[in-house]
Amino acid sequence: MSKDSSDQYIDWFRHSSPYINAHRGKTFVLMIGGEALADPNLTNIVHDIALLSSLGVRLVLVFGSRPQIDERLQALGLPTRLHHHQRITDTATLQCAIEAAGVLRTRLEALFSMGLSNTPMHGARIRVCSGNFVTARPAGVVDGFDLGHTGELRRVDQAAIRKQLDLNNIVFISNLGFSPTGEVFNLSVEEVATRTATALNADKLILFGSEAGITDSHGDLRSELLAATAKRWVSQYLAGLDDPSQAHTETARLLQAAADACEEGVPRCHLISYQRDGALIAELLTRDGSGTMVVRESYEQIRTAGIDDVGGILELIAPLEVKGILVRRSRERLETEIERFTVIERDGAIIGCAALYPFEEEQVGELACVAIDNNYRGGERGDRLLASLETHARELGLTQLFVLTTRTAHWFIERGFREASLDALPNEKKALYNFQRNSKVFFKPL
């Protein structure tokens, strides 16, 4: 390994440590469909899951078998019959579903048992278990179609699953459910994953799909999506289809599952690609992730700064101070003025800040130390920060804001600030004006 690559590895590993600490002891439910289980990248996914287990994450793996069932039906010369995307499961189809689940479970057990010295699994000693954790009932007759052995999930035995997790086992759950009368039912893997995550009060539901996540109308990947927005997108997508048989695409199913899980109490759901090597690790152990996270409410928050934020603010503004864009602030000064600051926090990291210094006698406020992390510009975060401070200024009875700037005049002009003379400044501020910096003065009425 070269020095450059070694330094990059060390830097990444250090930056991943907050996420490792945050995830230890948490419960994640992972949903892997039959398509992912047939993908060449499956071995790498298993390695990454094993790594999460080694880092202390409690894991439940829900797996499906749609394409494997279809392959068995085709080999037998039997048709694949669907009604509103639900499989009509007759006796022969059920047998194919049971065989597919058994083969896939065995394959997964074999992959998690690997321990060769030249593989990431060496020394992992992963233990897995599966069982009758899911109770189901028949779906019955829908729109005149008897769905046969297709079922609906009734209950997830969360107590039994937790006991296995307490033993540090990875729990496998297939798309099959069982009834008190001894029957077997074919279930939707999305339903099993969603209901399992909610029953366990899981911290995350991670859904593997062919795509990296959800893209917007411009083709850009959305790193975060509110659950309400996700549900609206699914509704709009379904309403815009002329052919109902095309309604249940993989993306629509996964997005609906994520939105449903969030509504039922799962804080965060992740849509990632099973085709991208390392997508799971990138999503969970880096700040920006690799896919789309669906959340009940935004995990970026704007809040008043506290003393614990001093280090994060100093790290954020240091590059701007070096360039002369911001006036240098010592740690001591920042600590004494910290109550003046508002910050944007993203997953525990400070990615934006600004300060408001009121001059109550003149009913004006100074907007200072406005900074957004280079990696997070372009997302209207500066506008949200400004809006928050304007609201706070109004609450203080201020009628105007002013700012002194040397390099970012246009940004403020575009947001309603107008250039003014030095004489417009409050007397106290005018007396402290640094003529060497020669900052321009801008005011905005509130």
N, C-alpha and C positions, 0 to 999 in steps of 0.2 A: 504494500500500500504506500503510495507516494505521500509526501508530507502534506501537500494540499488536500488530498482526499482524506488523509487522517485527521487533519484539522476540521474539515467539513463534518466528518463523522462525529468527532468530539463535540462540535458546536451543536449538531442536531441532537445528540444524545442528552446534552445538558438542557436544551430547550424542551425536550420531551419529558423531563423528570416531573414537572408540575402535573402533567396529564397522567403519568404513571401513578403518582401519589393520589390524584383525584379519583382514579378508577379502581384502586385497590379495595377489595371487599364489596364492590358494587355488583349488581346482577344485570347481565345483558342477555337478551334473547336474540338469537341470530336466525333468520329465515333464509334457507338456501333451497331454491327450487330445483327440479329435476334437470333443467337446462344447465344450471351451474355445476351440478354433480357430473354432468357429461363433458364439461369444458376442460381443456388441457391445463388450465390454471388452478384446478381444484387442489392439487398437491401443495401449491404455494399458499392457498387459502387455509388449508389444514395447518401448515407450519405457523401461520400468523395467529390462528385461533389457539394453537398450543402455546405460543408466546404470551398471549393475553392470560391464559390460564396460569402460566408460570409467574406472571406479574401479580397474581392474586385476584383476578376477575372471576366472578362466579358466572358460569356460562351454561345456557340452554340452547341446544341446536335443534331447530325445527326444520325438517327436510321434506320436500315434496317429490313427486314422481310422475308428473303429467306426461312428458315425452316417453318415458320408459313404459308406461301403461300403453300408450299409443303404439309403440313398437311391438309389444307383445300381441296386441289385438291384430295388428297388420300381419304379423307372422302366422297368426291363426286364421287369417282371412275374415276377421270379424270387423264390423264397422265401429267407428267412434261416433257415438251419438251424444249430442249436447242439447240442452234447453236453457237459453239465457246464460250460456257459458257453464252451467252446471252439468257435469257428466251424468248421463243416465246409466246407472251401474246395475246391470243385470248380473246373474250369477257368474257367467263366464268372465265378465269385466271385473267383478270383484276378485276373482281368482288371480287375474292379471295384476290387480292393484296390490294384493297380498304378496305375490311373488316379487313384484318390483320393489316394494318397501323392504322386504327381507334381504334381497340382494344388495340394495343400496346401504342398508344399515350395516351389513357385513363388510362392505367395502370401506365404509367410514371407520368402522372399528379397526380394520387392518391398517388404514392410513394413520390413525391416531396411535397405533402400536409401534410405528417405526421408531428406530433408535440407533441407526447406523452412525458411526463416528463421523462420517463426512456429510451429515445432514443436520439441519437446524433442530431436529427432534432428539438429537443425542442427549441422553441423560434426563429427558423430560419426564419419563414415566407417567404419562397421562393415563388416567383411568376414566372409562366411560360407562354409562349404564342406560338402559331403556326399560320401558315397562308399560303397564296399562294405566298411564297417568291421565288419559283423556276419556271421559264418558260421553257417549253420543246417542242420538235417537234418529229414527228415519226422517228424512225430509218430507216424505209422503208424496202426494199428488199435487203438482203445481200446474195451473192452467190446463188441466186435463191430462198432463203427462205424469205417469208414474215414474218417479226417479229411482225406484228400486232400492238398492243398497247404498245410495248416496245419503249421507247423513248431515245432521246439524249438531254442533257441539253443545253439550249440556253443562259439563262441569270439568274443570281442571283440578286435579288433586295437588294443590299447591303445597300442602303440608308434606306430602311424600317427596315432592321435588326438592323442597328446601332441605329435607334430611340428607338427600344425596349431595346437594350443593355444600352442605356443612362438612361432608366427607371429602370435599375438594374434587368430586367427580364432575365430569361434563355430562349433562343429561341430554340424551337423544330422544326426540319425539317425532314420529312420522305423521303422515296425513291420514292415518287410520285411527278410528275411535271405536270404543267397545261399549256394549250395553249390558245392563244387569241381567239380561236374559241370555247372554253369551254370544250375541250377534256382533259382526264386524261391519263397520260403515266406512265408506270412502268420503273423506272430508276435504274441504278447501284448505290448502296449506296456509293461505293468508289468514283465514279465520282461526286456524289453530295457533299460528304465531301471535296474532293480535290478542286473542283471549288468554293465551299463556302469559304474555307480557303483562296484561292488566291484572290477572289473578295473582301474579307474583309481586305486583307493585314494582316491576322492573325499572331500573334506571334508564335503560335504553332498549329500543327495538331496532335491530339493524337488518335491513332488507337488501338482499343481493339481487341485482337485475343486470340485464345486458348493457344498459346505458350507465354513464357515470352518475347520473342524477336527473334533475329536471332543468330543462333549458327554457329560456324565455323566447319571445317572438323574434328576437334578434339572434337567437342561437347561442346566447351566452349562458353558461352554467350558473344556476342560482345556488349559492352556498347555503342560504337559509330561506325558509319558507314558513310563514305562520300557518298553523293548522286550519284556521278559518279560510285563508287564501287557498290552501291546497284543496279543501273541500269545494270551494267555489270553482276552481279550475276543473275539477273532475265533473261537476255539474254542467259547466259550460261545454266541456268536451262531449259529454254524453248527449246534451241537447242539440249539438251541432251535427250529429251523425244521422245520415239518411238510412243507413243499414244497421239495425240494432245488433246484428250478429258481430259487428265490428267494435262494439262498445267496450268489451273487456280486453283491451290490450294489456300487455304486461305493465306498462307505465301507469295506466289508469288503475289497475289492481293494486299496485304497490303504493301509489299515492293515496288511494282510498284507505288502505290498511294503515298507513302512517297517520292519516288524519283521524281515523277511528280510534287508534291507540292513544293519541294525544288527548282526544276528547274523554277517554276513559281513565286518564290519569298518568299515562306514561309521559315523563317530561320531554324526552327527546327521541325522535326516530330518525334514522339515517338511511338514505338510498344511495348505494354504492355499486360499482361495477364488479361483477365476478370475473370479467375478462382482463381487468387491469391488475398486474402484479403489484402487490403491496397496498392495494386500495384500502383495506381494512386498517392497516397500521397508519397510513397517511391520514385517514379520516379521524382516528381516535387519538393520535399522538402528535399531531401538528396543529397549529393554530387555525390554518385555513382549510384543512381537511382535503378530501378528494371528491366528495359527492355533494348531495343536498341534505341538509338537516331540516326536518320538520319539527317545529316547536310550538308549544301552547302559547308562549309569549316570547318576544325577542330576547335572546341571551346577550345582546348588547344593551347596556343601560346607561342612561345619563343620570348622574347623581352628584351631590355635593361631595367634595373631596374630604378625606380624613387624613390624620397624621400617617397612617400606614401607606398612603399613596405618594408620599414625598419621593421615595426612590424611583417609582414608576414615572412620575412627572419629570424628574431630573434626567432620566434616561431618554425620555421623549423629546425634551427641548434642547438637549446638549448639542445635537447636530445643527440646529437652527441658530444656537448661540455662536457656534464656531463660524458659521457663514455670515454672522452679523445681522441676521434677520430679527432675532430677539435679543433683548438686553440680558446680559448674564445675571443669573440669580444664584446666590449661595444657598446651600442647604439650610443654613441658619435662617436666612431671610424667608425662604419658602416655608419652613416650619412655622414661623410666626404669622405668615399670611395665608396659611393653608385653607382657612375658612372662607377665603375669597374665591377659591377655585371650584370650578365644576369640571368633572371628568367624564369621558366615555370609557366604560369598562367592557371588555370583551373577554369572556372566559378567564377572568382574574387579571388580565393585562390591561394597562392604561394605554389606549390608542388615540386619545384626544384630550385636550384640556383648554381651558380659558379661564381668565379671572375677571371679576367685576369689582372695581374700587369706587364706591359711591362718594360723591361730594354733595352732602345733603343740603348745605346752605344754598348752593346754586341749582339744586335738583337735577344734577347731571351725574353720569357714571362713566368711568373709564373702562373700556374693554381692552384687556391686555393679555399677553402671553397666549395668544391663540395658536394652537398647534394640532395637527393631525398627522399620525404616523404615515410615512410615505407609502406603506403597503395598503393603506385603507383610504386613500384619497379617491375622489370620484363617486363616492356613495352617498353624497349629500349629508355626510356627518357634520361638516362644518356648518351647514345651514341649520341642522337640528340643534347643535351646540349654541349657535347664535340665538335661535328662537327661545331656547331655555333661559339664556341669560337676559334676553329682552323681557320675558315674562317675570323673571325675578326682579329686574329693574323697575318694572311697573308696580310690583308689589311693594317696593321700597318707596314709592311715590316719586320716582325720577321721571323727568319728561324728555331727556335726551341721553344719547350715548355718544362718546367720542373715542377715537382711537388714534394713536401715533404710530405711523408705519413708514418704513423706508423701502420695502420691496414688494408689498402685497396690496398696493393702493387699488388696483383694478378689482380685486376680489371684493373689497368693501364697497367700492363704487357700484358694482353690480347688485349689491344688496341694500341699496338706498342711502348709503353714506355720501355726503357732499363735502368737498374741500372747504376748509375755513382758515382764518388767520390765527396766529398765535394769541392774539388779543381775545379770542373767543374762549380760550381755556380758563378754567377756574384759577384764581390767583395763586393758590397753593401749588397747583401743577405748573403754572407758568414760571414760578420761581425755581422749579426744579428742571426746567427744560434743558436738554443736552444739545447745545448748538453744534457740537462736534458731530453728532449723529445726523443732525439736520432733518429730523423726521417730519413728514407731512402730517397735517392735522385734518381729520375728517369727523364730521358730526352727523348723527341721524336722529330725527325726532321720533318719539315713541307714541 
